[in-house]
Amino acid sequence: MALLAVEELTRRFGGIVAVDDVSLDVGEGEIVGLIGPNGAGKTTVFNLITRLYRPDNGEIVFDRRSLLRTPAHGIVRRGIARTFQNVELFGSMTVLEHVLIGRHARRGRRAREILGYVGLAALAHRSARELSFGAQKRVELARALASGPRLLLLDEPAGGLNHEEVGELGALIRRMRQDFELTILLVEHHMQLVMGVADRVHVLDFGRRIASGTPGEVQNDAAVIEAYLGTNA
């Protein structure tokens, strides 16, 4: 059963159609990749799901209920959390304080457990601005996990990571699905990561969905090869 269903979604910015009649679904318990070239509309889809943007047309259904009447600040309460392509942290706050924001300042013990889970327990009282980029990415991930989501949206979590860190991230994503009973929608340019963790993949190009299927099916799709996998992106 689909936990998330995006139905005929369209979003325009002036004369530019960023998302063009896109339909896709994410089944409960799945890890689903959302890939495509730069400017394909992937982050716009995330911003529509999390209500940062309003669609011009279409529907977004989460757990059999429309999200279109849910304000952006109510998305977390509905059970959806996300990370951002560009790390969104408060430099003056400690690592633990960031995770407590995710917990809405409740149950500091649980926040510390989550920091331990993502390998940041020893850095709990360090300022976020002092951390490496890879560690900052994990802070943002811990903050998202702390809200107790059912659906986790990951926007280019491997961006800026080295080869070893990408491998560790892939293992962490698979563990999170099991340990937190998560459904995960992943936007990512790192193809080895996506194809290694995703059950299914949706592909966008110029705002339109051009393919969907298993990683193997998508990798062998002629339209995908031409639009994305055949480039040096």
Helices and strands as residue ranges (DSSP letters): E 2-13, E 16-27, E 31-35, H 42-49, E 57-62, E 65-66, G 72-74, H 75-78, E 80-82, H 95-102, H 108-117, G 121-123, G 128-130, H 133-146, E 151-155, H 163-179, E 183-187, H 191-197, E 200-205, E 208-213, H 215-219, H 222-224, I 225-229
